[in-house]
Amino acid sequence: PPPAPFSLHAVRPSAVPPPAGTPLCPAGGLSDCTSGYMISMADNAGNGGTATGYFAIDTGAPTLNGPTPSGFVKTNFTTMTSNYSDSGSGINGANVHVILDGTAIGGCTAIAKSVSCPVSGLSDGAHNISISVSDIAGNTSATTGSITVDTVSPPVTTLQPRSRLTTPSHTIPARPS
């Protein structure tokens, strides 16, 4: 048989405590805050019940730093990292994305406050990195950076002193070829 119809008798704020450290919602409007509630219901037969809980409003995007390294690197392998935080609902680890030269990087490890991605086989030259993270409420932040891989040492010409050395310390000029 289908369930008995029911009517909603009351929805009112309750004394359900929010998580520690979260601000309570003001009576006049909603902003980033947490509020408790209690719902009382009864079906047409008079069977009643109540439920309590809380909800959070989070409109702030996570804070995102990085990526590192940046600038010049002298090897074709490195580990891309970025640190992040969120004072609202917390980071959604499934929504941390790292893109290198337009391609998602696999093998990344995303933990509560950072993401780390080992990359190898980078060709010499410039590479672009973008990182985005979302919190549990769906707010997103992104950052970009770049590295230039340079694995080739500069050639140096043969060095010879200009004259006979007469002291234990002497400066010999060097020029790249």
C-alpha positions in Angstrom: 0.0 0.0 0.0 1.1 3.6 -0.6 2.4 5.5 2.4 -0.1 7.5 4.4 -0.3 11.2 3.5 1.4 13.5 5.9 1.4 17.2 6.8 4.2 19.4 7.8 3.4 21.0 11.2 6.5 23.1 11.9 9.9 24.0 10.7 11.7 26.2 13.2 15.3 27.0 14.3 16.5 24.7 17.0 19.2 24.5 19.5 21.1 21.9 17.4 24.7 23.0 17.8 26.7 23.6 14.6 30.2 22.3 14.2 32.8 24.0 16.5 34.2 27.3 15.1 31.4 28.1 12.6 29.4 31.3 12.9 25.7 31.0 13.5 23.3 32.5 10.9 21.9 35.9 11.8 18.2 36.2 12.2 17.8 38.8 9.5 19.5 37.0 6.6 21.8 34.4 5.4 25.5 34.7 4.8 28.4 32.3 5.3 27.1 30.7 8.5 25.7 27.6 10.1 22.1 27.1 11.4 20.4 24.4 13.2 16.8 23.3 12.5 14.1 21.0 13.8 11.3 19.5 11.7 8.1 18.1 13.3 5.8 16.0 11.1 2.7 13.9 11.6 0.7 11.7 9.3 -3.1 11.8 9.0 -3.3 8.9 11.5 -1.6 11.1 14.1 1.8 9.4 14.1 4.4 12.1 14.7 8.1 12.5 14.6 10.8 15.1 14.7 14.2 15.5 13.1 17.0 17.9 13.9 20.1 18.9 12.1 22.1 21.8 10.7 23.1 23.3 7.4 25.9 25.5 6.4 26.1 28.3 3.8 29.5 28.7 2.2 29.9 31.3 -0.6 33.7 31.7 -0.2 36.2 30.1 -2.6 39.2 28.3 -1.3 42.6 30.0 -1.0 45.1 28.6 -3.5 48.9 29.2 -3.6 51.5 28.1 -6.2 52.2 26.2 -8.3 55.8 25.4 -7.4 58.4 25.1 -8.8 58.3 28.2 -11.0 60.9 29.8 -13.3 63.9 27.7 -14.5 64.4 24.0 -13.6 67.5 22.1 -14.7 66.0 18.5 -14.9 63.3 17.1 -17.0 61.5 15.7 -13.9 60.0 17.5 -11.0 57.1 17.5 -8.6 54.4 20.1 -9.0 52.8 21.2 -5.8 50.3 23.7 -4.6 48.9 24.5 -1.1 45.3 25.5 -0.5 42.9 26.1 2.4 39.2 26.7 2.9 37.6 28.2 5.9 34.1 27.1 4.9 32.9 23.7 3.9 36.4 22.2 3.3 38.2 21.0 0.2 36.6 18.4 -2.0 39.6 16.2 -2.9 37.9 14.8 -5.9 37.8 18.3 -7.4 41.5 19.1 -7.4 42.8 19.3 -11.0 46.4 19.9 -12.2 46.9 20.6 -15.9 50.3 20.7 -17.6 50.5 22.1 -21.1 46.7 21.4 -21.6 46.8 17.8 -20.4 45.6 16.6 -17.0 48.5 15.2 -14.9 47.8 11.7 -13.5 49.3 10.3 -10.3 48.6 13.3 -8.2 48.1 13.1 -4.4 45.6 15.5 -3.0 45.4 15.8 0.8 43.6 18.2 3.0 45.9 21.2 2.4 48.0 20.4 -0.7 48.3 18.6 -4.0 51.5 17.0 -5.2 52.1 15.7 -8.8 55.3 14.0 -10.0 56.0 14.7 -13.6 58.8 13.4 -15.8 59.9 13.4 -19.4 59.6 17.2 -19.7 61.2 18.5 -22.9 63.5 21.5 -22.7 61.5 24.8 -23.0 58.5 26.5 -21.5 55.6 24.6 -19.8 52.4 26.0 -18.5 50.7 24.7 -15.3 47.1 25.4 -14.1 45.7 24.1 -10.8 42.0 24.4 -9.7 40.4 23.3 -6.5 36.8 23.3 -5.3 35.4 23.2 -1.8 32.5 20.9 -0.8 30.0 23.7 -1.5 31.2 23.9 -5.1 33.2 27.2 -4.9 36.3 27.1 -7.1 39.7 28.8 -7.2 42.4 28.5 -9.9 46.0 29.6 -10.3 48.5 29.3 -13.1 52.2 29.3 -13.4 55.0 28.2 -15.7 58.4 26.6 -15.7 61.2 26.5 -18.2 63.2 23.3 -18.4 66.8 23.8 -19.3 68.8 20.5 -19.1 71.7 21.7 -21.3 74.8 23.1 -19.7 76.4 26.0 -21.4 79.7 25.2 -23.3 82.8 26.7 -21.9 85.9 27.3 -24.0 89.4 26.2 -22.9 90.8 28.4 -20.2 94.3 29.5 -20.1 95.9 32.1 -17.9 97.1 35.3 -19.7 100.4 35.2 -18.1 102.5 33.1 -15.7 100.8 32.6 -12.4 102.8 33.9 -9.4 100.3 33.7 -6.6 98.2 30.8 -5.3 94.9 32.7 -6.0 94.4 34.2 -9.4 91.2 35.0 -11.4 91.0 33.4 -14.8 88.3 34.9 -17.0 85.9 32.4 -18.7 83.7 33.1 -21.7 80.8 30.9 -23.0 81.4 29.8 -26.6 
